[in-house]
């Protein structure tokens, strides 16, 4: 069964991959590199990443469909697009999704929900959850 996490953003806040990479790099707890060829605004499918020296990645789809935005209406607020992350049981792929989602929340005002659950209470709580996923994936920052 696939897991899904959603990062709802204002289209005007959707970063370039280079800008997102800089945001990720600014947190000393995370070592994740997104394939620089990725265009977040057209992303559809597997995005290769290097996380803590491990080759991995995550399915990431850009979606601005009215149906998706309506489905999560209460969470979306004034956001008008979404990056949808999917992974199976691989905790390293989950960690990729979590690190990217956290950077989007912290630096680009994304509202992040795992399968429609309430978002983390605050960024500190969300960061602690991402660090916990790192531990479950047995990832150590090089």
C-alpha positions as CSV (number, residue, x, y, z in Angstrom):
1,X,0.0,0.0,0.0
2,X,1.3,3.4,-0.9
3,X,1.7,6.2,1.6
4,X,0.8,9.7,0.5
5,X,1.9,13.1,1.9
6,X,0.7,16.4,0.6
7,X,2.4,19.8,0.7
8,X,-0.1,22.5,-0.3
9,X,1.5,25.7,-1.4
10,X,0.6,29.0,-3.0
11,X,1.8,28.8,-6.6
12,X,3.6,32.1,-6.0
13,X,5.6,30.4,-3.2
14,X,6.5,27.3,-5.2
15,X,10.3,27.3,-5.3
16,X,12.7,26.4,-8.0
17,X,14.6,23.2,-7.3
18,X,17.8,25.2,-6.7
19,X,16.0,27.4,-4.1
20,X,14.5,24.3,-2.4
21,X,17.9,22.7,-2.3
22,X,19.4,25.7,-0.6
23,X,16.6,25.6,2.0
24,X,17.3,21.9,2.7
25,X,21.1,22.6,2.9
26,X,20.4,25.3,5.5
27,X,19.4,22.7,8.1
28,X,22.4,20.9,9.6
29,X,20.3,17.9,10.6
30,X,19.6,16.9,7.0
31,X,21.8,15.8,4.1
32,X,19.5,15.4,1.1
33,X,20.2,16.4,-2.6
34,X,17.4,16.5,-5.1
35,X,18.1,15.7,-8.7
36,X,18.9,19.2,-10.1
37,X,17.0,18.4,-13.3
38,X,13.7,18.2,-11.3
39,X,11.2,20.9,-12.1
40,X,8.7,21.0,-9.2
41,X,6.0,22.7,-11.3
42,X,5.9,19.8,-13.7
43,X,7.1,16.9,-11.6
44,X,5.4,13.6,-12.3
45,X,6.9,10.4,-11.0
46,X,10.1,9.3,-9.3
47,X,12.5,12.0,-8.3
48,X,16.0,10.7,-7.5
49,X,17.6,12.0,-4.3
50,X,20.8,11.3,-2.4
51,X,20.1,11.2,1.3
52,X,22.9,10.8,3.9
53,X,25.0,9.2,1.2
54,X,22.3,6.7,0.2
55,X,20.8,6.7,-3.4
56,X,17.0,6.9,-3.1
57,X,14.2,9.2,-4.1
58,X,10.5,9.6,-3.9
59,X,7.5,9.8,-6.2
60,X,6.5,13.4,-6.5
61,X,3.7,14.8,-8.5
62,X,2.6,18.4,-9.0
63,X,-1.1,18.8,-8.8
64,X,-3.3,21.9,-9.0
65,X,-6.5,20.1,-9.8
66,X,-9.7,21.6,-8.3
67,X,-10.7,18.1,-7.2
68,X,-7.6,17.7,-5.0
69,X,-7.9,21.1,-3.5
70,X,-11.6,20.6,-2.7
71,X,-10.8,17.2,-1.2
72,X,-8.6,18.9,1.4
73,X,-10.6,22.1,1.5
74,X,-10.2,22.8,5.3
75,X,-6.4,22.3,5.2
76,X,-5.7,24.1,1.9
77,X,-6.8,27.6,2.9
78,X,-5.5,30.0,0.2
79,X,-3.0,27.4,-1.3
80,X,-3.7,26.7,-5.0
81,X,-1.3,23.8,-5.8
82,X,0.2,20.8,-4.2
83,X,3.2,18.5,-4.3
84,X,2.0,14.9,-3.7
85,X,4.6,12.5,-2.3
86,X,4.2,8.7,-2.6
87,X,6.3,5.8,-1.3
88,X,5.8,2.2,-0.3
89,X,7.3,0.7,2.8
90,X,10.8,2.0,2.2
91,X,11.7,4.3,5.2
92,X,14.5,5.9,3.2
93,X,12.0,7.1,0.6
94,X,9.7,8.2,3.4
95,X,12.7,10.2,4.8
96,X,13.1,11.9,1.4
97,X,9.5,12.9,1.4
98,X,9.7,14.2,4.9
99,X,12.8,16.3,4.5
100,X,11.5,17.9,1.3
101,X,8.1,18.5,2.9
102,X,9.6,20.0,6.0
103,X,11.7,22.4,3.9
104,X,8.6,23.4,2.0
105,X,6.7,24.1,5.3
106,X,9.5,26.0,6.9
107,X,10.7,28.1,4.0
108,X,7.7,28.3,1.6
109,X,4.6,28.3,3.9
110,X,3.4,24.8,2.8
111,X,0.6,23.1,4.7
112,X,1.7,19.5,5.0
113,X,-0.6,16.6,5.7
114,X,0.1,12.8,5.8
115,X,-3.0,11.2,4.2
116,X,-5.3,14.0,5.4
117,X,-4.3,14.0,9.0
118,X,-3.9,17.3,10.9
119,X,-0.6,18.9,10.2
120,X,2.1,19.0,12.9
121,X,1.3,21.5,15.6
122,X,4.4,23.6,14.7
123,X,7.6,23.5,12.8
124,X,9.6,22.2,15.8
125,X,7.3,19.2,16.2
126,X,7.5,18.6,12.4
127,X,11.3,18.7,12.5
128,X,11.4,16.3,15.4
129,X,9.1,13.9,13.3
130,X,11.5,14.1,10.4
131,X,14.5,13.4,12.6
132,X,12.6,10.4,14.0
133,X,12.0,9.1,10.5
134,X,15.7,9.4,9.8
135,X,16.3,7.2,12.9
136,X,13.9,4.6,11.7
137,X,15.5,4.6,8.2
138,X,18.9,4.2,9.9
139,X,20.2,7.3,8.2
140,X,23.2,9.1,9.7
141,X,24.3,12.5,8.4
142,X,27.8,12.1,6.8
